[in-house]
Amino acid sequence: MRLFLDQMIDKEIAKTLLNDGFDVECTFEMNMSKSDDHEILEYCIKKKRILFLAFKGIKLKEKENND
């Protein structure tokens, strides 16, 4: 399972998941600590990673209708 942990997730959780065999990336390891939520979400979609957040969620942007 390919996981991506937001910077608010404790680093010990990342270590435990890695030790248990999960494929884990974190914002601090990927130099994405200053990235906004939408950049992180787009990265996770592109890399097919499950995003774990320590808050309620991300407000999704409305898709533009070009019709």
N, C-alpha and C positions, 0 to 999 in steps of 0.2 A: 504494500500500500504506500502510495506517494503522498506525503504530508508536507504542509507548509505552516509553520507556527508564527503567529503575529508576535511582535516584540513584547506584548504584555503577558505572554505565556512564559512561565518560569523556565529558566535554562535547565534546571534539574529534570523537568518533565521531558525536555528534548533529549537529554542524556539517557533517561530511562527508556524512552521509545527507541532510540538508536541501539541500545544494548539488547532490546527485545527484538531487533531485526527489522524495524521499520525504516523506510527511506525518508529521512527527515531533512528539510531545509528550514532555516529561520531567517527572519528579516535581518538580524544583526550579522549573520554569516554571509548573506547575499548583498550586503551593503545597501539594504533597502529600508533602513530605519527612518530615513527622512521622506520616503515615498508616501504618497497619499493612498488612501484605501482603494481607490479605483485602479491605481497602478499595480498594487499588490494583487487585486482580484484578477486583472487582465493577465498578469504574469502566471498566476495559478491556473487560469483557464488554458493559456498557451502551453504550459508545461504539464498539464493534466494532473495537478496536485489538489488535494483536499485542503482547504483553508480553515485553520482553527483560530478563532478570535476569542479575546477575553472580555468582550462587551456584547451588547445585544445584536449588532449587525451593521451592515453597510447600507446606506440609502442609495438605491440604484438610480442611475441617471435615466431619464426618459429617452427612448429611442426617437431620433428625428424621423419624421415622416416626409420623405422627399417626393411624394406623389403629387 
